[in-house]
């Protein structure tokens, strides 16, 4: 009964076995055979404490000093920090977890615990642990999500969390041969849009994040972060539009709110107008009959033409809107015949200029329903071209 609840006794037995081994291969052989005698199932996390830190870790990251021999130097923290040494230690963990599969889940829990303790470790111990963490992530022993525990105020405020993460990222990139696998791992784990959370509060901004990542040749990670931040900002802007429209705010107020948020979030106008189109079109209950939906669409859109006009001040924005309309009409079959009428409405209300419509017709259109929409626009285009020629001849 005493043995079942005696982590100190387990530690003493493991340390004695490790100290008797002459090299890493003998250490593995000892650990492999000891699993038949010692209770790894009960003391798996204690075992990992010893293999990583050399002894039994207590809250805060220090080693328990109970007993005659509380610590061994046959551990990661006492090893050389060079990558060859780190990889050799990685093999012990991999082989041990292959041999005793139940240790895999325990190891993930151990890492969540030990990463909270990094403030209690020396700077060199943190470097070794970060490098090993990268190796364990790279071989699949732990998921990148375990790094989330570093988002803890006592680790972020002094920059320890950031420093540790950067070492993990750099090592992972080296091991996997480039930024792409690191980007994929961060995206899969959901850490890509949470990087700012690991920065000290007084430096929690995009500029500082960019500086530290670029310094470590991790510019791709900053791009990933900015893409995620942009997606989040677009979701927030869409929600703002929905709320404003549902609250029956005036078009003038909707324009002001949209301009304020899009400027603050650095969303370019040509993307804003696309979001406005998608939002406005999603808020209507469309008639199922094709012959009725065109009239319904133009009536619905007429209300919002001042909103569209406020965000089509450039040629690029006008073209972006035309392509959005084309895409929508192509993907929603009932709207296939509505395209030219919607474009005509936008032309008459000065949302889209003649030049943009002609450019769309000649070269700017997408391939989605291309022949159908070009044919539908043919008479309108001819009328525009004739009007243009008449205007030129009058000037002459």
C-alpha positions in Angstrom: 0.0 0.0 0.0 2.9 2.3 0.9 4.5 1.7 -2.5 1.3 2.7 -4.4 1.5 6.3 -3.0 5.2 6.9 -2.8 6.4 9.2 -5.5 9.6 9.8 -3.5 10.4 6.1 -3.4 9.7 5.8 -7.1 12.0 8.7 -7.8 14.8 7.2 -5.7 14.5 3.9 -7.6 14.6 5.6 -11.0 17.5 7.9 -10.1 19.5 5.0 -8.8 19.0 3.2 -12.1 19.8 6.2 -14.2 23.0 7.0 -12.3 24.2 3.4 -12.8 23.9 3.8 -16.6 27.0 4.8 -18.5 25.4 6.3 -21.6 22.0 7.1 -23.2 21.6 3.6 -24.7 22.0 2.1 -21.2 19.6 4.7 -19.8 17.0 3.5 -22.3 17.6 -0.2 -21.6 17.2 0.5 -17.9 14.0 2.5 -18.4 12.6 -0.2 -20.8 13.1 -3.0 -18.3 12.2 -0.9 -15.2 8.7 -0.5 -16.5 8.0 -4.1 -15.6 8.9 -3.5 -12.0 8.2 0.1 -11.3 4.6 1.5 -11.6 4.9 3.8 -14.6 1.1 3.9 -14.9 0.8 5.6 -11.5 4.0 7.6 -11.6 4.3 8.5 -15.3 4.5 12.2 -14.7 7.1 11.8 -12.0 9.1 9.7 -14.4 9.0 12.6 -17.0 9.9 15.1 -14.2 13.1 13.2 -13.6 13.9 12.7 -17.3 13.4 16.4 -18.0 14.5 18.2 -14.8 16.4 15.5 -12.9 14.1 15.3 -10.0 10.6 15.6 -8.6 9.2 19.0 -9.6 7.2 21.0 -7.1 4.9 24.0 -7.9 7.0 26.9 -9.2 9.5 24.7 -11.0 12.0 23.9 -8.2 13.2 20.3 -7.4 12.0 18.6 -4.2 14.9 18.2 -1.9 13.5 15.4 0.2 15.7 12.3 0.6 19.4 11.6 0.3 19.7 11.8 -3.6 16.9 14.2 -4.8 18.5 14.9 -8.1 20.3 13.3 -11.1 22.2 14.9 -13.9 21.0 12.2 -16.3 18.3 14.5 -17.6 17.6 17.1 -20.3 18.4 20.1 -18.1 21.9 18.7 -17.4 22.6 17.8 -21.0 24.3 19.9 -23.7 21.9 22.3 -25.5 23.2 21.5 -29.0 20.7 19.9 -31.3 22.5 16.6 -31.6 22.4 16.1 -27.9 18.7 17.2 -27.9 17.8 14.7 -30.6 19.5 11.9 -28.7 17.4 12.6 -25.7 14.3 12.8 -27.9 14.9 9.2 -29.0 14.7 8.0 -25.4 11.3 9.6 -25.0 10.0 8.3 -28.3 11.2 4.7 -27.7 9.9 4.7 -24.2 6.4 5.9 -25.3 6.3 3.4 -28.1 7.1 0.7 -25.5 4.6 1.9 -23.0 1.8 3.5 -25.0 -0.1 4.7 -21.9 2.7 7.2 -21.3 1.7 9.2 -24.4 -1.4 10.8 -22.8 0.5 11.3 -19.5 3.3 13.1 -21.4 0.9 15.6 -22.9 -0.4 16.4 -19.4 3.2 16.6 -18.1 4.0 19.2 -20.7 1.0 21.3 -19.8 2.3 21.3 -16.2 6.0 21.8 -16.9 5.5 24.7 -19.3 3.7 26.6 -16.5 6.9 26.2 -14.4 9.3 27.8 -16.9 9.8 30.9 -14.7 11.4 28.6 -12.1 14.0 27.3 -14.6 17.3 28.9 -15.6 17.6 30.6 -19.0 19.6 27.7 -20.3 17.1 25.2 -19.0 14.4 27.1 -20.8 16.3 27.0 -24.1 16.8 23.2 -23.7 13.1 22.7 -22.9 12.0 24.9 -25.8 14.2 22.9 -28.2 12.9 19.6 -26.9 9.3 20.9 -27.1 9.9 21.7 -30.8 11.3 18.2 -31.4 8.3 16.6 -29.6 5.9 18.7 -31.6 7.7 17.7 -34.8 7.5 14.0 -34.1 3.9 14.1 -33.0 4.6 13.3 -29.3 2.7 16.5 -28.2 0.2 18.7 -30.1 1.1 22.4 -30.6 -1.9 23.3 -28.5 0.1 22.6 -25.3 1.8 25.9 -26.0 -1.5 27.6 -25.0 -0.6 27.2 -21.3 2.1 29.8 -21.8 -0.7 32.4 -22.1 -0.4 33.1 -18.4 0.1 36.5 -16.9 3.1 35.6 -14.8 4.8 34.3 -18.0 3.7 36.9 -20.5 4.4 40.1 -18.4 8.2 39.5 -18.3 8.4 38.3 -21.9 9.2 34.7 -20.9 6.3 33.2 -22.8 7.3 35.0 -26.0 11.0 34.2 -25.6 10.1 30.5 -25.1 7.7 30.5 -28.1 10.3 32.0 -30.4 12.9 29.3 -29.5 10.3 26.6 -30.2 9.3 28.2 -33.5 13.0 28.6 -34.7 13.8 25.0 -33.7 10.7 23.6 -35.3 11.4 25.5 -38.5 15.0 24.1 -38.6 13.8 20.6 -38.0 11.0 20.6 -40.5 13.0 22.5 -43.2 11.2 25.8 -43.6 8.3 28.0 -42.5 5.5 26.1 -44.3 5.3 23.2 -41.8 5.4 25.7 -38.9 2.6 27.8 -40.4 0.5 24.6 -40.9 1.1 23.5 -37.3 0.1 26.9 -35.9 -3.0 27.1 -38.2 -4.1 23.6 -37.2 -3.6 24.4 -33.5 -5.5 27.7 -33.6 -2.5 29.5 -32.2 -2.1 31.6 -35.4 -4.7 34.1 -34.4 -3.6 34.2 -30.7 0.0 35.3 -31.0 -0.5 38.7 -29.5 -1.8 37.1 -26.3 1.7 35.9 -25.5 3.3 39.3 -25.6 3.8 41.5 -22.5 0.8 43.8 -22.0 2.8 47.0 -22.7 4.1 45.6 -26.0 0.9 43.8 -27.2 0.7 45.3 -30.7 1.3 44.3 -34.3 4.4 46.4 -34.7 6.3 44.7 -31.8 5.1 41.3 -32.9 6.4 42.0 -36.4 9.8 43.2 -35.1 10.4 40.1 -33.0 9.3 37.6 -35.6 11.2 39.2 -38.5 14.3 39.3 -36.2 14.1 35.5 -36.0 13.5 35.1 -39.7 9.9 34.2 -39.0 8.2 36.8 -41.3 5.8 34.1 -42.6 4.4 33.7 -39.1 3.6 37.4 -39.0 1.9 37.2 -42.4 -0.2 34.3 -41.1 -1.1 36.3 -38.0 -2.1 39.3 -40.0 -4.3 37.1 -42.3 -6.1 35.7 -39.3 -6.5 39.2 -37.8 -7.9 40.4 -41.1 -10.4 37.5 -41.2 -11.5 38.3 -37.7 -11.8 42.0 -38.5 -14.0 41.2 -41.5 -16.2 39.0 -39.4 -16.6 41.8 -36.9 -17.4 44.3 -39.7 -20.0 42.0 -41.2 -21.6 41.6 -37.7 -21.7 45.4 -37.4 -23.4 45.8 -40.7 -26.0 43.1 -39.8 -26.7 44.8 -36.4 -26.9 48.3 -37.9 -29.4 47.2 -40.6 -31.5 45.2 -38.1 -31.5 48.1 -35.8 -33.0 50.2 -38.6 -30.1 52.7 -38.5 -30.0 55.4 -41.2 -27.8 54.8 -44.2 -25.8 57.8 -43.1 -25.1 56.2 -39.7 -24.3 52.8 -41.3 -21.8 54.5 -43.6 -20.2 56.3 -40.6 -19.9 53.1 -38.5 -18.6 51.1 -41.4 -16.0 53.7 -42.3 -14.8 53.9 -38.7 -14.4 50.2 -38.2 -12.9 49.5 -41.6 -10.3 52.3 -41.1 -9.5 51.1 -37.6 -9.0 47.5 -38.8 -7.2 48.5 -42.1 -9.7 46.7 -44.3 -9.3 48.1 -47.9 -12.3 49.6 -49.6 -12.6 47.0 -52.3 -12.9 44.3 -49.6 -15.4 46.4 -47.6 -17.8 46.8 -50.6 -17.7 43.0 -51.1 -18.7 42.5 -47.4 -21.5 45.1 -47.8 -22.8 43.2 -50.9 -22.8 39.8 -49.2 -24.4 41.2 -46.0 -27.2 43.1 -47.8 -28.0 40.2 -50.0 -28.1 37.7 -47.1 -30.7 39.8 -45.2 -33.5 39.3 -47.7 -36.0 36.4 -48.1 -35.7 35.9 -51.8 -38.7 34.8 -54.0 -38.3 31.3 -55.4 -39.7 32.4 -58.7 -37.1 33.6 -61.2 -39.5 36.1 -62.9 -40.2 37.8 -59.6 -36.8 37.9 -58.0 -35.3 40.5 -60.4 -37.8 43.1 -59.4 -37.4 42.2 -55.7 -33.6 42.4 -55.9 -33.6 45.8 -57.5 -36.1 47.2 -55.1 -34.1 45.8 -52.1 -30.8 47.1 -53.4 -32.1 50.6 -54.3 -32.4 51.3 -50.5 -28.7 50.6 -50.1 -27.3 52.3 -53.2 -25.9 55.3 -51.1 -24.1 52.8 -48.9 -22.6 51.1 -51.9 -21.7 54.5 -53.5 -19.8 55.5 -50.3 -17.5 52.5 -50.7 -16.9 52.5 -54.5 -14.7 55.6 -54.7 -12.0 53.8 -56.7 -11.9 51.8 -60.0 -10.8 48.7 -58.0 -13.8 48.9 -55.7 -16.2 49.2 -58.6 -14.7 46.2 -60.3 -14.8 44.2 -57.0 -18.5 45.0 -56.7 -19.2 44.0 -60.3 -17.4 40.7 -59.8 -19.3 40.1 -56.5 -22.6 40.6 -58.4 -21.5 38.3 -61.2 -20.5 35.6 -58.7 -23.7 35.9 -56.7 -25.9 35.7 -59.8 -24.0 32.7 -61.0 -24.1 30.8 -57.7 -27.8 31.6 -57.1 -29.6 30.3 -60.2 -32.8 32.4 -59.7 -30.6 35.5 -60.2 -29.1 34.5 -63.5 -31.4 36.9 -65.4 -31.1 39.6 -62.8 -27.5 40.5 -63.4 -27.9 43.2 -66.1 -30.8 44.8 -64.2 -28.6 45.1 -61.0 -25.7 46.5 -63.0 -28.1 49.0 -64.6 -29.4 50.1 -61.2 -25.9 50.6 -59.9 -25.0 52.6 -63.1 -28.1 54.9 -62.8 -27.4 55.5 -59.1 -23.7 56.3 -59.8 -22.4 53.4 -57.7 -20.6 52.1 -60.8 -19.2 54.2 -63.7 -19.5 53.5 -67.4 -15.7 53.0 -67.6 -15.8 50.1 -65.0 -18.7 48.4 -66.8 -17.0 48.6 -70.2 -13.7 47.3 -68.6 -15.6 44.4 -66.9 -17.2 43.5 -70.3 -13.9 43.6 -72.2 -11.5 42.0 -69.8 -12.5 42.3 -66.1 -15.2 39.6 -65.9 -14.6 36.2 -64.3 -15.3 32.9 -66.0 -18.3 32.1 -63.8 -21.3 32.2 -66.3 -19.2 34.3 -68.6 -21.0 33.7 -71.9 -24.4 34.1 -70.3 -23.7 37.4 -68.6 -21.8 38.9 -71.5 -24.7 38.1 -73.8 -27.1 39.5 -71.3 -25.1 42.8 -71.1 -24.6 43.1 -74.9 -27.5 45.6 -75.5 -26.6 47.7 -72.5 -22.9 47.8 -73.6 -23.9 48.8 -77.1 -26.0 51.5 -75.7 -23.1 52.8 -73.5 -20.7 52.7 -76.5 -23.1 54.6 -78.7 -23.8 57.1 -76.0 -20.0 57.5 -75.6 -19.6 58.0 -79.4 -22.4 60.5 -79.6 -20.9 62.4 -76.7 -17.5 62.5 -78.4 -19.0 63.7 -81.8 -21.0 66.4 -80.0 -17.7 67.6 -78.4 -16.0 67.6 -81.9 
